[in-house]
C-alpha cells in the first residue's frame, strides 16, 4: 500500500530522479572546449595561371583554381558520427580593402586585376561564407574550398612574370569526436578567438551560434602568371590598282594594314617578293605568266624604300602598344615599262610579323 505522506514511493520516481542527476553530470562534467589543437589550415599554398599571351589576357582573361582548407588530421578523434559543425571562410586582400590584391609585374610594376568565385558565384572580398555543410567520419577529415581565381578581360600589359597573394581566413567550431545528446565528448575544436552562444561546456543546443568570430586562422595563396609576347594581324590590305588603258594611266595608292602586338614588345613586318621572287615585283596575266606588269611596295613613311622580306628590307624596330597599330604604305605600278596586253594581272604577297 502506498503511503500518502511519503515523499517517494517504491515505484519509478526514485529512478526518474537518478536519471536527471546522471544527465546533469554528463553535461557539466565534460572538459572545456579546446582552441585549435586538433584542426588547422592546410597552410600556405601556390597556384598558377600558367603561360598566357598578352592578347588573350586582354580579350579573354584567364582562370585557375586553388584548394585552401582546414585539416583535422587526428583520425582517431573523428571516427564517430557527428552532428552540427560551424565552418566559415572569407577571401581577403592582405593589404585590406574591398578588392583582391592585383597581380603585379615583378619588374615594371604593371598590374592585372583579379576576382574570385566560390562554387561558381562571385566572391565579395572580406565576406564570410558558410562551409558548415561538412561532416567528419572515417578519413573525411579535410575541408578544401573550391576557389576559382579569375583574370577579367581588358588588361593591356607587357610580357613578364606577375605575382600576387590571395588570403583566406578560416573560422570554425568543429567537434573532434562523437556527439551524443548534444554533447561533443572529446571537446569542440575552435579557431583563434571564436566563442559560441547556446553552449554549456561541451554541449551545444540546436540554436547555438557564433557570437564572436575572433581572428580566425589564415592560409595564403601565392598566384603566378607568365604573360607572353604575341602579335596579331588584325586587317590585311587589298592592293587594287584599278584599271587603265596604258601603264602611264595608273597612279600610286596607299593601302592600310592593322597590327596588334604586346605592349613594349619589339617586332618587324616583312613582305614576300611574290611571283618574281625578287625585285621588282610582278603581277602576271591570269593563265599566261609570260605577260607581266611590274610594280613595287614601299615602306610606311617612305617614298622610295622598298619593302621586302629580309634584313634591312623589312619594316623594323617597331614597338607594340597592346592596341591596334595602323600602317599605310605606298604601292606603285612602275612607270616606263611597256603596256602589256589587256586583262587581269595578279600577285600574292605574304605578310609576316616577327616578334
BALOBA-1460 file (C-alpha; in Angstrom, 3 decimals):
// residues 355
<rec num="1" residu="x" x="0.000" y="0.000" z="0.000"/>
<rec num="2" residu="x" x="1.328" y="3.476" z="-0.878"/>
<rec num="3" residu="x" x="1.915" y="5.882" z="1.954"/>
<rec num="4" residu="x" x="0.223" y="9.182" z="1.064"/>
<rec num="5" residu="x" x="2.609" y="11.054" z="3.390"/>
<rec num="6" residu="x" x="5.812" y="9.578" z="1.885"/>
<rec num="7" residu="x" x="7.994" y="11.687" z="-0.432"/>
<rec num="8" residu="x" x="8.907" y="8.634" z="-2.529"/>
<rec num="9" residu="x" x="7.001" y="5.525" z="-3.393"/>
<rec num="10" residu="x" x="8.582" y="2.162" z="-4.149"/>
<rec num="11" residu="x" x="7.919" y="2.503" z="-7.882"/>
<rec num="12" residu="x" x="9.560" y="4.651" z="-10.567"/>
<rec num="13" residu="x" x="10.057" y="8.167" z="-9.069"/>
<rec num="14" residu="x" x="13.490" y="7.451" z="-7.495"/>
<rec num="15" residu="x" x="14.718" y="6.079" z="-10.817"/>
<rec num="16" residu="x" x="13.488" y="9.215" z="-12.576"/>
<rec num="17" residu="x" x="15.424" y="11.438" z="-10.200"/>
<rec num="18" residu="x" x="18.595" y="9.391" z="-10.712"/>
<rec num="19" residu="x" x="18.265" y="9.754" z="-14.498"/>
<rec num="20" residu="x" x="18.047" y="13.542" z="-14.257"/>
<rec num="21" residu="x" x="21.057" y="13.696" z="-11.970"/>
<rec num="22" residu="x" x="23.018" y="11.498" z="-14.365"/>
<rec num="23" residu="x" x="22.195" y="13.763" z="-17.342"/>
<rec num="24" residu="x" x="23.323" y="16.826" z="-15.405"/>
<rec num="25" residu="x" x="26.602" y="15.068" z="-14.681"/>
<rec num="26" residu="x" x="27.141" y="14.357" z="-18.403"/>
<rec num="27" residu="x" x="26.550" y="17.975" z="-19.399"/>
<rec num="28" residu="x" x="28.794" y="19.620" z="-16.842"/>
<rec num="29" residu="x" x="31.485" y="17.026" z="-16.247"/>
<rec num="30" residu="x" x="32.977" y="17.154" z="-19.821"/>
<rec num="31" residu="x" x="36.237" y="19.116" z="-20.211"/>
<rec num="32" residu="x" x="36.039" y="22.604" z="-21.706"/>
<rec num="33" residu="x" x="36.347" y="23.170" z="-25.483"/>
<rec num="34" residu="x" x="39.910" y="23.470" z="-26.686"/>
<rec num="35" residu="x" x="41.029" y="26.039" z="-29.254"/>
<rec num="36" residu="x" x="42.661" y="24.899" z="-32.439"/>
<rec num="37" residu="x" x="44.575" y="21.930" z="-31.042"/>
<rec num="38" residu="x" x="43.080" y="19.337" z="-33.400"/>
<rec num="39" residu="x" x="42.362" y="21.361" z="-36.553"/>
<rec num="40" residu="x" x="44.446" y="23.757" z="-38.584"/>
<rec num="41" residu="x" x="44.519" y="25.276" z="-42.039"/>
<rec num="42" residu="x" x="46.338" y="23.398" z="-44.773"/>
<rec num="43" residu="x" x="48.908" y="26.179" z="-44.726"/>
<rec num="44" residu="x" x="50.073" y="28.482" z="-47.477"/>
<rec num="45" residu="x" x="49.795" y="27.083" z="-50.987"/>
<rec num="46" residu="x" x="50.639" y="28.106" z="-54.549"/>
<rec num="47" residu="x" x="48.634" y="28.220" z="-57.776"/>
<rec num="48" residu="x" x="49.483" y="29.242" z="-61.328"/>
<rec num="49" residu="x" x="47.609" y="30.670" z="-64.296"/>
<rec num="50" residu="x" x="50.356" y="29.209" z="-66.468"/>
<rec num="51" residu="x" x="51.694" y="30.977" z="-69.566"/>
<rec num="52" residu="x" x="49.157" y="33.152" z="-71.390"/>
<rec num="53" residu="x" x="49.880" y="35.549" z="-74.245"/>
<rec num="54" residu="x" x="49.064" y="39.200" z="-73.708"/>
<rec num="55" residu="x" x="46.351" y="39.387" z="-76.368"/>
<rec num="56" residu="x" x="44.470" y="36.505" z="-74.738"/>
<rec num="57" residu="x" x="44.778" y="38.252" z="-71.377"/>
<rec num="58" residu="x" x="43.283" y="41.363" z="-72.962"/>
<rec num="59" residu="x" x="40.415" y="39.729" z="-74.850"/>
<rec num="60" residu="x" x="39.571" y="36.650" z="-72.788"/>
<rec num="61" residu="x" x="41.403" y="36.843" z="-69.461"/>
<rec num="62" residu="x" x="42.374" y="33.736" z="-67.556"/>
<rec num="63" residu="x" x="41.445" y="31.493" z="-64.655"/>
<rec num="64" residu="x" x="42.893" y="28.948" z="-62.288"/>
<rec num="65" residu="x" x="41.755" y="27.119" z="-59.171"/>
<rec num="66" residu="x" x="43.108" y="26.642" z="-55.676"/>
<rec num="67" residu="x" x="42.023" y="24.463" z="-52.785"/>
<rec num="68" residu="x" x="42.891" y="26.030" z="-49.445"/>
<rec num="69" residu="x" x="41.229" y="24.352" z="-46.497"/>
<rec num="70" residu="x" x="41.111" y="23.021" z="-42.967"/>
<rec num="71" residu="x" x="42.718" y="19.763" z="-41.946"/>
<rec num="72" residu="x" x="41.769" y="17.882" z="-38.773"/>
<rec num="73" residu="x" x="44.358" y="15.147" z="-39.009"/>
<rec num="74" residu="x" x="43.580" y="13.084" z="-35.922"/>
<rec num="75" residu="x" x="41.500" y="10.244" z="-37.403"/>
<rec num="76" residu="x" x="41.065" y="8.573" z="-34.035"/>
<rec num="77" residu="x" x="39.066" y="11.508" z="-32.766"/>
<rec num="78" residu="x" x="36.975" y="11.932" z="-35.902"/>
<rec num="79" residu="x" x="35.783" y="8.399" z="-36.474"/>
<rec num="80" residu="x" x="32.317" y="8.668" z="-34.986"/>
<rec num="81" residu="x" x="29.007" y="10.157" z="-36.128"/>
<rec num="82" residu="x" x="28.977" y="13.928" z="-36.000"/>
<rec num="83" residu="x" x="26.166" y="16.443" z="-35.588"/>
<rec num="84" residu="x" x="26.252" y="20.204" z="-36.166"/>
<rec num="85" residu="x" x="29.582" y="21.875" z="-37.027"/>
<rec num="86" residu="x" x="30.404" y="25.513" z="-37.763"/>
<rec num="87" residu="x" x="32.864" y="26.361" z="-40.528"/>
<rec num="88" residu="x" x="33.248" y="29.695" z="-42.342"/>
<rec num="89" residu="x" x="35.795" y="31.226" z="-44.700"/>
<rec num="90" residu="x" x="36.465" y="34.695" z="-46.096"/>
<rec num="91" residu="x" x="38.609" y="35.657" z="-49.097"/>
<rec num="92" residu="x" x="40.690" y="38.752" z="-48.452"/>
<rec num="93" residu="x" x="43.303" y="41.184" z="-49.703"/>
<rec num="94" residu="x" x="46.298" y="41.017" z="-47.329"/>
<rec num="95" residu="x" x="46.534" y="44.808" z="-47.671"/>
<rec num="96" residu="x" x="42.864" y="45.299" z="-46.779"/>
<rec num="97" residu="x" x="40.178" y="46.864" z="-48.939"/>
<rec num="98" residu="x" x="37.215" y="45.620" z="-50.911"/>
<rec num="99" residu="x" x="39.094" y="44.201" z="-53.915"/>
<rec num="100" residu="x" x="41.704" y="41.472" z="-54.211"/>
<rec num="101" residu="x" x="45.351" y="42.418" z="-54.461"/>
<rec num="102" residu="x" x="46.112" y="42.592" z="-58.232"/>
<rec num="103" residu="x" x="48.759" y="40.569" z="-59.998"/>
<rec num="104" residu="x" x="51.893" y="42.693" z="-60.279"/>
<rec num="105" residu="x" x="54.736" y="42.566" z="-62.811"/>
<rec num="106" residu="x" x="57.921" y="41.677" z="-60.949"/>
<rec num="107" residu="x" x="59.925" y="44.286" z="-62.881"/>
<rec num="108" residu="x" x="57.717" y="47.043" z="-64.263"/>
<rec num="109" residu="x" x="55.072" y="47.095" z="-61.529"/>
<rec num="110" residu="x" x="52.212" y="46.858" z="-64.051"/>
<rec num="111" residu="x" x="49.087" y="45.305" z="-62.554"/>
<rec num="112" residu="x" x="46.325" y="42.954" z="-63.687"/>
<rec num="113" residu="x" x="43.012" y="42.851" z="-61.824"/>
<rec num="114" residu="x" x="41.784" y="39.719" z="-60.078"/>
<rec num="115" residu="x" x="38.442" y="38.367" z="-58.871"/>
<rec num="116" residu="x" x="37.351" y="35.130" z="-57.221"/>
<rec num="117" residu="x" x="34.426" y="32.701" z="-57.230"/>
<rec num="118" residu="x" x="33.221" y="30.085" z="-54.762"/>
<rec num="119" residu="x" x="31.070" y="27.342" z="-56.267"/>
<rec num="120" residu="x" x="30.661" y="29.469" z="-59.391"/>
<rec num="121" residu="x" x="29.407" y="32.600" z="-57.576"/>
<rec num="122" residu="x" x="31.357" y="35.846" z="-57.354"/>
<rec num="123" residu="x" x="33.131" y="36.420" z="-54.055"/>
<rec num="124" residu="x" x="32.597" y="39.580" z="-52.024"/>
<rec num="125" residu="x" x="36.028" y="40.305" z="-50.580"/>
<rec num="126" residu="x" x="36.011" y="40.082" z="-46.778"/>
<rec num="127" residu="x" x="32.591" y="38.439" z="-46.505"/>
<rec num="128" residu="x" x="32.344" y="35.175" z="-44.549"/>
<rec num="129" residu="x" x="30.952" y="32.199" z="-46.452"/>
<rec num="130" residu="x" x="29.287" y="29.301" z="-44.693"/>
<rec num="131" residu="x" x="31.022" y="25.981" z="-45.321"/>
<rec num="132" residu="x" x="29.275" y="24.171" z="-42.460"/>
<rec num="133" residu="x" x="27.693" y="21.514" z="-44.655"/>
<rec num="134" residu="x" x="30.585" y="19.351" z="-43.664"/>
<rec num="135" residu="x" x="30.647" y="16.141" z="-41.669"/>
<rec num="136" residu="x" x="33.613" y="14.188" z="-40.430"/>
<rec num="137" residu="x" x="33.755" y="10.414" z="-40.425"/>
<rec num="138" residu="x" x="36.365" y="7.806" z="-41.253"/>
<rec num="139" residu="x" x="39.063" y="9.573" z="-43.251"/>
<rec num="140" residu="x" x="36.936" y="12.573" z="-44.200"/>
<rec num="141" residu="x" x="38.949" y="14.938" z="-42.019"/>
<rec num="142" residu="x" x="39.658" y="17.679" z="-44.572"/>
<rec num="143" residu="x" x="37.611" y="20.541" z="-45.951"/>
<rec num="144" residu="x" x="39.007" y="22.117" z="-49.121"/>
<rec num="145" residu="x" x="37.463" y="25.191" z="-50.669"/>
<rec num="146" residu="x" x="36.613" y="25.083" z="-54.382"/>
<rec num="147" residu="x" x="38.072" y="28.536" z="-55.077"/>
<rec num="148" residu="x" x="38.338" y="29.852" z="-58.621"/>
<rec num="149" residu="x" x="40.659" y="32.816" z="-59.317"/>
<rec num="150" residu="x" x="39.720" y="34.842" z="-62.386"/>
<rec num="151" residu="x" x="41.535" y="37.430" z="-64.500"/>
<rec num="152" residu="x" x="38.812" y="39.522" z="-66.180"/>
<rec num="153" residu="x" x="39.491" y="40.577" z="-69.795"/>
<rec num="154" residu="x" x="40.670" y="44.093" z="-70.526"/>
<rec num="155" residu="x" x="44.252" y="44.346" z="-69.242"/>
<rec num="156" residu="x" x="46.839" y="45.765" z="-71.657"/>
<rec num="157" residu="x" x="50.212" y="44.780" z="-70.225"/>
<rec num="158" residu="x" x="53.785" y="43.877" z="-71.062"/>
<rec num="159" residu="x" x="55.137" y="40.351" z="-71.117"/>
<rec num="160" residu="x" x="56.754" y="39.009" z="-67.967"/>
<rec num="161" residu="x" x="56.031" y="37.340" z="-64.641"/>
<rec num="162" residu="x" x="53.177" y="38.591" z="-62.468"/>
<rec num="163" residu="x" x="52.514" y="37.518" z="-58.873"/>
<rec num="164" residu="x" x="50.115" y="38.226" z="-56.026"/>
<rec num="165" residu="x" x="48.799" y="36.786" z="-52.761"/>
<rec num="166" residu="x" x="45.159" y="35.954" z="-52.021"/>
<rec num="167" residu="x" x="44.361" y="35.426" z="-48.342"/>
<rec num="168" residu="x" x="41.750" y="33.037" z="-46.985"/>
<rec num="169" residu="x" x="40.702" y="33.297" z="-43.354"/>
<rec num="170" residu="x" x="39.017" y="30.339" z="-41.656"/>
<rec num="171" residu="x" x="36.715" y="30.249" z="-38.629"/>
<rec num="172" residu="x" x="35.444" y="27.033" z="-37.084"/>
<rec num="173" residu="x" x="33.887" y="25.223" z="-34.186"/>
<rec num="174" residu="x" x="34.242" y="21.536" z="-35.021"/>
<rec num="175" residu="x" x="33.539" y="18.504" z="-32.874"/>
<rec num="176" residu="x" x="36.554" y="16.261" z="-32.585"/>
<rec num="177" residu="x" x="34.586" y="13.147" z="-31.773"/>
<rec num="178" residu="x" x="31.072" y="11.785" z="-31.288"/>
<rec num="179" residu="x" x="28.078" y="13.947" z="-30.370"/>
<rec num="180" residu="x" x="25.585" y="12.303" z="-28.028"/>
<rec num="181" residu="x" x="22.645" y="14.184" z="-26.521"/>
<rec num="182" residu="x" x="24.109" y="17.439" z="-27.946"/>
<rec num="183" residu="x" x="27.426" y="16.797" z="-26.168"/>
<rec num="184" residu="x" x="30.784" y="16.722" z="-28.024"/>
<rec num="185" residu="x" x="32.548" y="14.104" z="-25.923"/>
<rec num="186" residu="x" x="36.136" y="14.956" z="-26.811"/>
<rec num="187" residu="x" x="35.643" y="18.720" z="-26.879"/>
<rec num="188" residu="x" x="34.960" y="21.289" z="-29.577"/>
<rec num="189" residu="x" x="37.916" y="22.469" z="-31.613"/>
<rec num="190" residu="x" x="37.693" y="26.208" z="-32.285"/>
<rec num="191" residu="x" x="39.729" y="28.682" z="-34.318"/>
<rec num="192" residu="x" x="41.527" y="31.586" z="-32.650"/>
<rec num="193" residu="x" x="39.225" y="33.735" z="-30.535"/>
<rec num="194" residu="x" x="35.958" y="32.107" z="-31.668"/>
<rec num="195" residu="x" x="33.269" y="31.871" z="-28.988"/>
<rec num="196" residu="x" x="29.760" y="30.436" z="-29.029"/>
<rec num="197" residu="x" x="26.372" y="31.263" z="-27.520"/>
<rec num="198" residu="x" x="23.987" y="28.438" z="-26.719"/>
<rec num="199" residu="x" x="26.765" y="26.131" z="-25.500"/>
<rec num="200" residu="x" x="27.365" y="24.981" z="-21.923"/>
<rec num="201" residu="x" x="30.700" y="23.224" z="-21.576"/>
<rec num="202" residu="x" x="30.787" y="20.786" z="-24.456"/>
<rec num="203" residu="x" x="27.038" y="20.774" z="-25.018"/>
<rec num="204" residu="x" x="25.716" y="22.972" z="-27.836"/>
<rec num="205" residu="x" x="21.990" y="23.218" z="-28.483"/>
<rec num="206" residu="x" x="20.409" y="23.317" z="-31.939"/>
<rec num="207" residu="x" x="20.069" y="27.103" z="-31.592"/>
<rec num="208" residu="x" x="23.731" y="27.655" z="-30.729"/>
<rec num="209" residu="x" x="25.542" y="30.270" z="-32.791"/>
<rec num="210" residu="x" x="28.891" y="32.032" z="-33.102"/>
<rec num="211" residu="x" x="28.859" y="35.265" z="-31.112"/>
<rec num="212" residu="x" x="32.482" y="36.222" z="-31.761"/>
<rec num="213" residu="x" x="34.427" y="35.021" z="-34.790"/>
<rec num="214" residu="x" x="37.777" y="36.088" z="-33.345"/>
<rec num="215" residu="x" x="40.779" y="36.452" z="-35.631"/>
<rec num="216" residu="x" x="40.395" y="33.085" z="-37.360"/>
<rec num="217" residu="x" x="43.225" y="31.157" z="-38.998"/>
<rec num="218" residu="x" x="44.954" y="32.392" z="-42.163"/>
<rec num="219" residu="x" x="46.015" y="30.452" z="-45.260"/>
<rec num="220" residu="x" x="47.584" y="32.415" z="-48.124"/>
<rec num="221" residu="x" x="47.600" y="31.508" z="-51.821"/>
<rec num="222" residu="x" x="50.546" y="32.738" z="-53.897"/>
<rec num="223" residu="x" x="49.491" y="33.180" z="-57.526"/>
<rec num="224" residu="x" x="51.791" y="33.320" z="-60.529"/>
<rec num="225" residu="x" x="51.112" y="34.302" z="-64.140"/>
<rec num="226" residu="x" x="53.578" y="34.408" z="-67.036"/>
<rec num="227" residu="x" x="52.443" y="36.769" z="-69.809"/>
<rec num="228" residu="x" x="53.996" y="36.041" z="-73.181"/>
<rec num="229" residu="x" x="54.554" y="38.281" z="-76.194"/>
<rec num="230" residu="x" x="52.109" y="37.962" z="-79.053"/>
<rec num="231" residu="x" x="51.146" y="39.680" z="-82.284"/>
<rec num="232" residu="x" x="48.048" y="39.557" z="-84.408"/>
<rec num="233" residu="x" x="47.420" y="40.730" z="-87.973"/>
<rec num="234" residu="x" x="44.092" y="42.469" z="-87.489"/>
<rec num="235" residu="x" x="43.469" y="43.507" z="-91.097"/>
<rec num="236" residu="x" x="45.228" y="42.604" z="-94.347"/>
<rec num="237" residu="x" x="45.351" y="45.121" z="-97.163"/>
<rec num="238" residu="x" x="43.811" y="44.507" z="-100.539"/>
<rec num="239" residu="x" x="46.042" y="46.237" z="-103.067"/>
<rec num="240" residu="x" x="43.827" y="47.158" z="-106.041"/>
<rec num="241" residu="x" x="45.224" y="49.496" z="-108.687"/>
<rec num="242" residu="x" x="42.006" y="49.696" z="-110.653"/>
<rec num="243" residu="x" x="42.112" y="49.802" z="-114.453"/>
<rec num="244" residu="x" x="43.742" y="51.961" z="-117.121"/>
<rec num="245" residu="x" x="44.342" y="51.647" z="-120.896"/>
<rec num="246" residu="x" x="48.058" y="52.410" z="-120.537"/>
<rec num="247" residu="x" x="50.675" y="51.883" z="-117.828"/>
<rec num="248" residu="x" x="51.032" y="55.646" z="-117.574"/>
<rec num="249" residu="x" x="47.372" y="55.845" z="-116.546"/>
<rec num="250" residu="x" x="47.904" y="54.062" z="-113.199"/>
<rec num="251" residu="x" x="48.542" y="56.153" z="-110.102"/>
<rec num="252" residu="x" x="50.147" y="55.055" z="-106.849"/>
<rec num="253" residu="x" x="47.850" y="54.030" z="-103.985"/>
<rec num="254" residu="x" x="48.224" y="53.832" z="-100.160"/>
<rec num="255" residu="x" x="46.677" y="50.665" z="-98.705"/>
<rec num="256" residu="x" x="46.487" y="50.188" z="-94.943"/>
<rec num="257" residu="x" x="47.169" y="47.259" z="-92.595"/>
<rec num="258" residu="x" x="46.489" y="46.900" z="-88.857"/>
<rec num="259" residu="x" x="48.823" y="45.039" z="-86.500"/>
<rec num="260" residu="x" x="48.418" y="44.414" z="-82.793"/>
<rec num="261" residu="x" x="51.373" y="43.357" z="-80.629"/>
<rec num="262" residu="x" x="52.096" y="43.054" z="-76.921"/>
<rec num="263" residu="x" x="52.799" y="46.297" z="-75.105"/>
<rec num="264" residu="x" x="56.548" y="47.175" z="-75.330"/>
<rec num="265" residu="x" x="57.272" y="44.078" z="-77.474"/>
<rec num="266" residu="x" x="59.674" y="44.743" z="-80.391"/>
<rec num="267" residu="x" x="58.584" y="43.400" z="-83.766"/>
<rec num="268" residu="x" x="59.146" y="43.702" z="-87.500"/>
<rec num="269" residu="x" x="56.986" y="43.242" z="-90.595"/>
<rec num="270" residu="x" x="58.179" y="41.686" z="-93.831"/>
<rec num="271" residu="x" x="56.557" y="41.321" z="-97.249"/>
<rec num="272" residu="x" x="57.468" y="38.489" z="-99.606"/>
<rec num="273" residu="x" x="58.567" y="39.122" z="-103.180"/>
<rec num="274" residu="x" x="55.601" y="37.371" z="-104.738"/>
<rec num="275" residu="x" x="55.644" y="35.987" z="-108.292"/>
<rec num="276" residu="x" x="59.035" y="37.356" z="-109.305"/>
<rec num="277" residu="x" x="60.923" y="36.140" z="-106.232"/>
<rec num="278" residu="x" x="62.916" y="39.366" z="-106.237"/>
<rec num="279" residu="x" x="62.891" y="42.983" z="-107.292"/>
<rec num="280" residu="x" x="60.880" y="44.361" z="-108.928"/>
<rec num="281" residu="x" x="57.684" y="42.529" z="-108.078"/>
<rec num="282" residu="x" x="55.454" y="41.325" z="-110.927"/>
<rec num="283" residu="x" x="51.771" y="40.744" z="-111.466"/>
<rec num="284" residu="x" x="51.081" y="38.094" z="-114.070"/>
<rec num="285" residu="x" x="48.247" y="37.823" z="-116.535"/>
<rec num="286" residu="x" x="45.784" y="35.150" z="-115.493"/>
<rec num="287" residu="x" x="46.623" y="31.987" z="-117.467"/>
<rec num="288" residu="x" x="49.801" y="33.389" z="-119.056"/>
<rec num="289" residu="x" x="52.747" y="34.105" z="-116.763"/>
<rec num="290" residu="x" x="54.787" y="35.454" z="-119.659"/>
<rec num="291" residu="x" x="52.643" y="38.574" z="-119.655"/>
<rec num="292" residu="x" x="53.790" y="40.773" z="-116.754"/>
<rec num="293" residu="x" x="53.079" y="44.076" z="-115.093"/>
<rec num="294" residu="x" x="55.890" y="45.305" z="-112.856"/>
<rec num="295" residu="x" x="55.070" y="47.063" z="-109.575"/>
<rec num="296" residu="x" x="56.591" y="47.787" z="-106.178"/>
<rec num="297" residu="x" x="55.653" y="48.234" z="-102.498"/>
<rec num="298" residu="x" x="57.329" y="50.819" z="-100.266"/>
<rec num="299" residu="x" x="57.658" y="51.020" z="-96.503"/>
<rec num="300" residu="x" x="55.345" y="53.260" z="-94.444"/>
<rec num="301" residu="x" x="56.689" y="56.795" z="-94.240"/>
<rec num="302" residu="x" x="58.972" y="56.321" z="-97.224"/>
<rec num="303" residu="x" x="58.522" y="57.169" z="-100.884"/>
<rec num="304" residu="x" x="61.342" y="55.008" z="-102.228"/>
<rec num="305" residu="x" x="62.416" y="52.468" z="-99.577"/>
<rec num="306" residu="x" x="61.393" y="49.098" z="-100.975"/>
<rec num="307" residu="x" x="59.590" y="46.857" z="-98.515"/>
<rec num="308" residu="x" x="60.992" y="43.326" z="-98.638"/>
<rec num="309" residu="x" x="61.372" y="40.158" z="-96.624"/>
<rec num="310" residu="x" x="64.957" y="40.045" z="-95.361"/>
<rec num="311" residu="x" x="67.466" y="42.145" z="-93.465"/>
<rec num="312" residu="x" x="67.015" y="45.879" z="-93.624"/>
<rec num="313" residu="x" x="64.392" y="45.466" z="-96.350"/>
<rec num="314" residu="x" x="61.959" y="44.521" z="-93.573"/>
<rec num="315" residu="x" x="59.996" y="47.199" z="-91.721"/>
<rec num="316" residu="x" x="61.910" y="47.008" z="-88.440"/>
<rec num="317" residu="x" x="62.304" y="48.445" z="-84.923"/>
<rec num="318" residu="x" x="58.595" y="48.588" z="-84.223"/>
<rec num="319" residu="x" x="57.286" y="48.562" z="-80.647"/>
<rec num="320" residu="x" x="53.922" y="47.126" z="-79.694"/>
<rec num="321" residu="x" x="51.405" y="49.132" z="-77.704"/>
<rec num="322" residu="x" x="48.988" y="46.319" z="-76.867"/>
<rec num="323" residu="x" x="46.475" y="48.142" z="-79.074"/>
<rec num="324" residu="x" x="45.825" y="48.241" z="-82.811"/>
<rec num="325" residu="x" x="48.560" y="49.965" z="-84.813"/>
<rec num="326" residu="x" x="47.814" y="51.088" z="-88.371"/>
<rec num="327" residu="x" x="50.406" y="51.245" z="-91.135"/>
<rec num="328" residu="x" x="49.797" y="52.883" z="-94.515"/>
<rec num="329" residu="x" x="52.255" y="52.123" z="-97.286"/>
<rec num="330" residu="x" x="52.685" y="53.067" z="-100.920"/>
<rec num="331" residu="x" x="52.045" y="50.717" z="-103.872"/>
<rec num="332" residu="x" x="53.054" y="51.751" z="-107.394"/>
<rec num="333" residu="x" x="52.954" y="50.271" z="-110.900"/>
<rec num="334" residu="x" x="56.393" y="51.136" z="-112.220"/>
<rec num="335" residu="x" x="56.405" y="53.746" z="-114.973"/>
<rec num="336" residu="x" x="58.430" y="53.403" z="-118.139"/>
<rec num="337" residu="x" x="57.513" y="49.769" z="-118.831"/>
<rec num="338" residu="x" x="55.630" y="48.719" z="-121.988"/>
<rec num="339" residu="x" x="51.891" y="48.356" z="-121.629"/>
<rec num="340" residu="x" x="51.113" y="44.623" z="-121.601"/>
<rec num="341" residu="x" x="48.047" y="43.004" z="-123.199"/>
<rec num="342" residu="x" x="44.736" y="43.812" z="-121.576"/>
<rec num="343" residu="x" x="43.470" y="41.512" z="-118.850"/>
<rec num="344" residu="x" x="43.551" y="40.928" z="-115.104"/>
<rec num="345" residu="x" x="47.002" y="40.797" z="-113.525"/>
<rec num="346" residu="x" x="47.558" y="39.436" z="-110.013"/>
<rec num="347" residu="x" x="50.219" y="38.601" z="-107.461"/>
<rec num="348" residu="x" x="50.145" y="37.107" z="-103.937"/>
<rec num="349" residu="x" x="52.264" y="38.643" z="-101.194"/>
<rec num="350" residu="x" x="52.865" y="37.043" z="-97.827"/>
<rec num="351" residu="x" x="52.946" y="39.370" z="-94.829"/>
<rec num="352" residu="x" x="54.956" y="38.115" z="-91.837"/>
<rec num="353" residu="x" x="55.147" y="39.658" z="-88.361"/>
<rec num="354" residu="x" x="58.215" y="38.621" z="-86.369"/>
<rec num="355" residu="x" x="58.364" y="39.290" z="-82.615"/>
